[in-house]
């Protein structure tokens, strides 16, 4: 048998309408065309699908089997059509995010919570496991957005600026370096540096200060949570360098102080990297706009 979707719709319409005439009206075809379609389907099946001696005409046992198939398949087809329509219109899609900025987890979650309510049909996921190969994953369409402070010239990839921030030195109020107006690379010699558990190239304190100056701290302690880093710093267990907005977002604690890195300070910019073609999607544009707004709110808080 060669069963088409129109055959399934025909069986369902006749069963629900209780007759060929009313079913033809529902399907917007002539009664003659519908009768011809039924005869062709029965010829393929080799069995009668309708009991014509009854009024109204009803399905035979074989017809009921075909009806059950129609009731299973047609809703799935309609759901797929609706999904494709949502993709065409930009109402649905996939938004898998990789984050190279470890501290950005705390900033991004409120953004995604608001985004989820506005775009319930967009599949949102965060892929932290891809953080160190995020841009290649973006180019291979394994992820859709990369949050990064290190833009690269890549074909088909656009880096949309989100906001500027300053990495700042954080130390206990009683720490000797707290008395300085700013800190330099040499000040980290002999210090225990508390960082997020990411590779050095992704940490501002190394990429912007220590590595160019060829300075190595006495020890490095990796900690997952910002609140724990600040707790350890306040207890004088080490020093740290964090984005200024991260320190402002955490409740102020008089046991630690912040100082600029170098006399001029250091400024970094955070970007949302996407495939250039995806910027045409409404939900992608809204995510980038919302992320920038939330980041600026944190800076002004």
Secondary structure, DSSP 8 states (H G I E B T S, - for coil): ----HHHHHHHHHHHHHTSHHHHHHHHTS-HHHHHHHHHHHHHHHTS--EETTSSS-EE-HHHHHHHHHHHHHHHHHHHHHHHHHHHHHTSSEEEEEEES-TTHHHHHHHHHHHHHHH-TTEEEEE-GGGGGGHHHHHHTTS-SEEEES-----TTEEEEEEEEE-EEEEEETTSGGGGSSEE-GGGGTT-EEEE-SS-GGG-HIIIIIIHHHT---SEEEE-S-HHHHHHHHHTTS-EEEEEHHHHHHS---TTEEEEEESSS---EEEEEEEEGGGGGSHHHHHHHHHHHHHHHHHHH-
